[in-house]
Amino acid sequence: MKTPILFLSDAVSASSGLGRITRDLALRLHEHCSDVFDVASVGYGGTGSRSIPFKEYKVHSVDNWLVPELPGVWDDWAQGREGILFCVWDMSRLYWIGTPQRCPNPHLRWFAERKDVKKYAYHAVDAEGPFGKLPHSIAETMKGFDRVLDYSAFSCRITGNTEHLPHGIDTSVFKPQPRQEARAGVIKSGFTGLTDKSLLIGIVATNQARKNWQLGMATARILLDRGHDVRLWCHTDILDRYWSLPNLIVDYGLQDRVAVTTQRFSDAQLASMYNACDVTLGIAPEGFGYSIAESLACGVPCICGSYGAQAEFAPKSMQVEPNGYFYEGAFCSKRPIHDPDKWALYVEIWKKWRDRCDMLSEAKKANELEGVCLPERVDWNGSSLWGSWEKWFKEGL
């Protein structure tokens, strides 16, 4: 009898990073292990998609991250079989599953305590709390899961867990393209003022506290003051939330130099946008770092900080050391303090490298890109990543 496995996260048809991670994992499990697992998902956001080959249950609202529909969804899918609830959310959202005594909904509390449902968690850690540890409430939530898998060695150092696996990038889509062709497409789409000679910087990040949009804008302004024809492509989810991007653009005097996109792009469209850039900026410490990995897979340098899981695959020569740290937020999370002057210097160094690459033959260019491209261990098309995942899933049976 096949084991039912229900993925709980953002909807697999949503455009969020968590939705995308869940979609990648669930699709591969459905494709490669359908003789062992019955795969379904339940999540918030998204509209559903005919391209999803397994059952997708949708949640229409989330209050304090509770999913009151979950017991009914599980019973409909499992049909009385023992199975696995695979959660792809941060532990801060999963408190009601990992510590049922904190769940205000009696029906959900009963579900979280069921013995016929194994609780797995695949969670991101992008910062440590005081003394290099997890905050107490997060650590207590984690203890309530039957199996926990971290994204990175960075995470394991903080959680004390021993198992970690990254998710991956599809390098059949995210791959180097001729920069001039990619940029011509962006110019044609209506990016006023952008030319082949412009310094085009890309930033792909959600609008939240952890993503340091001020650092990105300040870096662009410094480069503009140094005489570069700076143009900025910013891809985000919403203009005004933690940051007001329109206000930041005006405050840093970057009007008419910034193109902001908020619509959902296909992977192919995103890859073209990355390839049009000279460099990109990874403006936050990450639990993984999709935009950093995507940029590198396209052969486009990404300047990022040295604190976070992205440091495990980003080239050391692109990592900026912070000037210091501070702690913020409900979980007293450690955050780096960065100097935009340093970031501007790294942009200039890698812009020169990119210009030099454009003048090389295709063979020599490919050799140069070897130093920038994504390591195989975070490449879904590599020889080992999915094999490690398949082994992990089956070990839990």
Secondary structure, DSSP 8 states (H G I E B T S, - for coil): --EEEEEEEE-TTS-SHHHHHHHHHHHHHHHH-TTTEEEEEEEES----TT--SEEEEES--BTTB-TTHHHHHHHHHTT--EEEEE-S-GGG-HHHHSGGG-S-HHHHHHHT-SSEEEEEEE------GGGS--HHHHHHHHT-SEEEES-HHHHHHH----B----B-TTTS----HHHHHHHHHHTT-TT--TTSEEEEEE--SSTTS-HHHHHHHHHHHHHTT--EEEEEE-S-SBSSSBHHHHHHHTT-TTSEEEE-S---HHHHHHHHHH-SEEEE-S--SS-HHHHHHHHTT--EEEESSSGGGGTS-GGGEE--SEEEEETTTTEEEEE--HHHHHHHHHHHHHHHHHHHTS-HHHHHHHHTTTS--GGGBTTSSSHHHHHHHHHHHT-
